[in-house]
Amino acid sequence: MRLVASRIAQLRLMHILLNAYLKRIWRVDNARCPVCGEDEENTKHFLLRCPSYAHERWTLTQPGRSAKPSCYKYCWATLNLSYL
């Protein structure tokens, strides 16, 4: 549970190892998404928009998928992504 809480905090603070953050701290040269090539791989892109992860997002929203839907809803509520 501690690892999950840590990841949620990193996502909310936008200090997670995505290229937008890594560029900001000068670890990579550009913020481009390595999976789909979008201009900036940030939290919003990674969680909500990247077409390469559409199937994973869809799977998490389907009923009857063990504990995933409740975890998914918990993560969205905890992240409070309305600011994105």
KEZA-214583 format. One line per 5 residues: their letters; for each residue x, y, z of N, C-alpha, C. Coordinates in nm, 4 decimals. Example, Ala and Ser with C-alpha at 12.3 -4.5 7.8 and 13.67 -1.06 7.14 Angstrom:
<recs>
AS = 1.3190/-0.5690/0.7800/1.2300/-0.4500/0.7800/1.3200/-0.3300/0.7800 | 1.2850/-0.2250/0.7080/1.3670/-0.1060/0.7140/1.2900/0.0030/0.7870
</recs>
This chain:
<recs>
MRLVA = 0.0821/-0.1193/0.0000/0.0000/0.0000/0.0000/0.0869/0.1263/0.0000 | 0.2039/0.1183/0.0619/0.2915/0.2347/0.0669/0.3414/0.2730/-0.0726 | 0.3727/0.1735/-0.1532/0.4177/0.2000/-0.2899/0.3069/0.2667/-0.3706 | 0.1840/0.2202/-0.3548/0.0706/0.2800/-0.4252/0.0535/0.4257/-0.3826 | 0.0599/0.4510/-0.2526/0.0474/0.5876/-0.2018/0.1597/0.6760/-0.2555
SRIAQ = 0.2783/0.6219/-0.2648/0.3915/0.6964/-0.3190/0.3696/0.7316/-0.4661 | 0.3226/0.6342/-0.5442/0.2967/0.6595/-0.6869/0.1864/0.7628/-0.7054 | 0.0820/0.7551/-0.6245/-0.0268/0.8532/-0.6334/0.0250/0.9924/-0.6012 | 0.1076/1.0039/-0.4984/0.1658/1.1338/-0.4639/0.2528/1.1847/-0.5790 | 0.3322/1.0979/-0.6375/0.4165/1.1383/-0.7500/0.3325/1.1862/-0.8677
LRLMH = 0.2232/1.1174/-0.8955/0.1354/1.1587/-1.0046/0.0713/1.2936/-0.9757 | 0.0236/1.3121/-0.8544/-0.0418/1.4389/-0.8192/0.0563/1.5552/-0.8251 | 0.1794/1.5316/-0.7847/0.2809/1.6374/-0.7852/0.3496/1.6519/-0.9204 | 0.3141/1.5625/-1.0130/0.3764/1.5571/-1.1452/0.5275/1.5385/-1.1367 | 0.5689/1.4597/-1.0380/0.7098/1.4234/-1.0204/0.7281/1.2744/-1.0421
ILLNA = 0.6709/1.2264/-1.1497/0.6825/1.0851/-1.1835/0.7694/1.0732/-1.3084 | 0.8303/0.9601/-1.3268/0.9275/0.9437/-1.4342/0.8630/0.9381/-1.5718 | 0.8020/1.0480/-1.6098/0.7522/1.0679/-1.7450/0.8408/1.1733/-1.8092 | 0.8475/1.1745/-1.9395/0.9443/1.2608/-2.0076/0.9270/1.4104/-1.9813 | 0.8062/1.4574/-1.9557/0.7879/1.6000/-1.9259/0.8632/1.6366/-1.7979
YLKRI = 0.8543/1.5522/-1.6965/0.9264/1.5758/-1.5714/1.0767/1.5573/-1.5911 | 1.1146/1.4516/-1.6614/1.2574/1.4255/-1.6828/1.3236/1.5377/-1.7616 | 1.2516/1.5975/-1.8543/1.3066/1.7122/-1.9280/1.3232/1.8325/-1.8355 | 1.2250/1.8513/-1.7478/1.2305/1.9636/-1.6544/1.3513/1.9537/-1.5612 | 1.3916/1.8316/-1.5258/1.5089/1.8161/-1.4386/1.6346/1.7808/-1.5191
WRVDN = 1.6280/1.8020/-1.6494/1.7413/1.7875/-1.7410/1.7983/1.6469/-1.7477 | 1.7106/1.5477/-1.7469/1.7543/1.4078/-1.7616/1.7370/1.3567/-1.9044 | 1.6457/1.4198/-1.9797/1.6257/1.3849/-2.1202/1.6216/1.5131/-2.2018 | 1.6418/1.5013/-2.3316/1.6456/1.6184/-2.4189/1.5093/1.6694/-2.4624 | 1.4107/1.5796/-2.4701/1.2775/1.6243/-2.5105/1.1713/1.5524/-2.4290
ARCPV = 1.0514/1.6089/-2.4284/0.9413/1.5552/-2.3478/0.8484/1.4656/-2.4287 | 0.8862/1.4318/-2.5485/0.8010/1.3525/-2.6389/0.7694/1.2149/-2.5783 | 0.6448/1.1707/-2.5997/0.6029/1.0381/-2.5537/0.6758/0.9319/-2.6356 | 0.7485/0.8413/-2.5713/0.8231/0.7397/-2.6463/0.7333/0.6325/-2.7071 | 0.6094/0.6251/-2.6626/0.5197/0.5206/-2.7104/0.4418/0.5646/-2.8340
CGEDE = 0.3842/0.6862/-2.8292/0.2998/0.7291/-2.9414/0.3575/0.8476/-3.0181 | 0.4606/0.9132/-2.9634/0.5235/1.0241/-3.0325/0.4593/1.1597/-3.0087 | 0.3602/1.1672/-2.9202/0.2964/1.2950/-2.8868/0.4021/1.3922/-2.8338 | 0.3776/1.5223/-2.8521/0.4759/1.6246/-2.8167/0.5200/1.6211/-2.6711 | 0.4283/1.5922/-2.5789/0.4662/1.5952/-2.4371/0.4051/1.4768/-2.3627
ENTKH = 0.4911/1.3969/-2.3013/0.4458/1.2858/-2.2179/0.4354/1.3367/-2.0742 | 0.3167/1.3862/-2.0388/0.2935/1.4328/-1.9019/0.1895/1.3425/-1.8367 | 0.1523/1.3744/-1.7143/0.0580/1.2911/-1.6400/-0.0754/1.2792/-1.7122 | -0.1274/1.3897/-1.7598/-0.2562/1.3889/-1.8288/-0.2501/1.3017/-1.9541 | -0.1446/1.3172/-2.0314/-0.1285/1.2371/-2.1530/-0.1186/1.0890/-2.1180
FLLRC = -0.0337/1.0564/-2.0218/-0.0097/0.9174/-1.9835/-0.1365/0.8495/-1.9327 | -0.2112/0.9168/-1.8454/-0.3287/0.8544/-1.7848/-0.4551/0.8627/-1.8694 | -0.4708/0.9695/-1.9464/-0.5989/0.9939/-2.0111/-0.5974/0.9902/-2.1633 | -0.4867/1.0229/-2.2263/-0.4909/1.0480/-2.3701/-0.4055/0.9594/-2.4586 | -0.3016/0.9000/-2.4078/-0.2112/0.8238/-2.4944/-0.2879/0.7096/-2.5613
PSYAH = -0.2933/0.7109/-2.6942/-0.3684/0.6060/-2.7646/-0.3101/0.4666/-2.7435 | -0.1839/0.4588/-2.7104/-0.1213/0.3287/-2.6905/-0.1704/0.2590/-2.5641 | -0.2278/0.3332/-2.4700/-0.2787/0.2749/-2.3458/-0.4308/0.2717/-2.3419 | -0.4965/0.2927/-2.4539/-0.6434/0.2945/-2.4591/-0.7027/0.1617/-2.4126 | -0.6425/0.0521/-2.4519/-0.6966/-0.0786/-2.4125/-0.6888/-0.0967/-2.2609
ERWTL = -0.5792/-0.0564/-2.1986/-0.5654/-0.0678/-2.0540/-0.6701/0.0174/-1.9822 | -0.6925/0.1395/-2.0317/-0.7947/0.2250/-1.9710/-0.9328/0.1623/-1.9872 | -0.9600/0.1088/-2.1039/-1.0890/0.0450/-2.1291/-1.1094/-0.0735/-2.0354 | -1.0081/-0.1589/-2.0216/-1.0164/-0.2767/-1.9360/-1.0499/-0.2377/-1.7929 | -0.9892/-0.1328/-1.7429/-1.0130/-0.0909/-1.6045/-1.1538/-0.0382/-1.5805
TQPGR = -1.2208/0.0040/-1.6841/-1.3558/0.0586/-1.6666/-1.4654/-0.0456/-1.6846 | -1.4296/-0.1667/-1.7242/-1.5301/-0.2703/-1.7496/-1.5730/-0.3379/-1.6198 | -1.7045/-0.3598/-1.6031/-1.7528/-0.4292/-1.4831/-1.7110/-0.5759/-1.4840 | -1.6955/-0.6306/-1.3646/-1.6636/-0.7726/-1.3514/-1.5189/-0.8065/-1.3738 | -1.4318/-0.7112/-1.3598/-1.2881/-0.7366/-1.3795/-1.2172/-0.7399/-1.2438
SAKPS = -1.2507/-0.8326/-1.1604/-1.1962/-0.8509/-1.0254/-1.1965/-0.7193/-0.9488 | -1.0828/-0.6815/-0.8890/-1.0776/-0.5610/-0.8060/-1.0373/-0.4374/-0.8845 | -1.0119/-0.4521/-1.0129/-0.9607/-0.3397/-1.0902/-1.0539/-0.2185/-1.0946 | -1.1844/-0.2348/-1.1189/-1.2686/-0.1153/-1.1261/-1.2677/-0.0330/-0.9979 | -1.2739/-0.0987/-0.8824/-1.2740/-0.0226/-0.7585/-1.1391/0.0463/-0.7383
CYKYC = -1.0313/-0.0207/-0.7735/-0.8993/0.0407/-0.7644/-0.8900/0.1591/-0.8591 | -0.9426/0.1423/-0.9783/-0.9412/0.2485/-1.0783/-1.0169/0.3699/-1.0274 | -1.1384/0.3474/-0.9745/-1.2180/0.4579/-0.9207/-1.1476/0.5230/-0.8029 | -1.0850/0.4420/-0.7163/-1.0113/0.4958/-0.6026/-0.8967/0.5852/-0.6497 | -0.8234/0.5389/-0.7482/-0.7096/0.6165/-0.7988/-0.7566/0.7489/-0.8593
WATLN = -0.8642/0.7466/-0.9380/-0.9134/0.8705/-0.9978/-0.9601/0.9672/-0.8902 | -1.0309/0.9160/-0.7891/-1.0795/1.0027/-0.6818/-0.9629/1.0583/-0.6014 | -0.8629/0.9761/-0.5765/-0.7477/1.0189/-0.4976/-0.6614/1.1183/-0.5751 | -0.6458/1.0959/-0.7044/-0.5617/1.1840/-0.7839/-0.6264/1.3209/-0.8057 | -0.7580/1.3265/-0.7997/-0.8308/1.4517/-0.8227/-0.7819/1.5155/-0.9525
LSYL = -0.8037/1.4483/-1.0621/-0.7511/1.4901/-1.1907/-0.8288/1.6048/-1.2548 | -0.9174/1.6676/-1.1811/-0.9951/1.7776/-1.2385/-0.9058/1.8958/-1.2780 | -0.7899/1.9099/-1.2146/-0.7009/2.0205/-1.2489/-0.6288/1.9990/-1.3810 | -0.6325/1.8774/-1.4328/-0.5640/1.8488/-1.5593/-0.6486/1.8929/-1.6692
</recs>
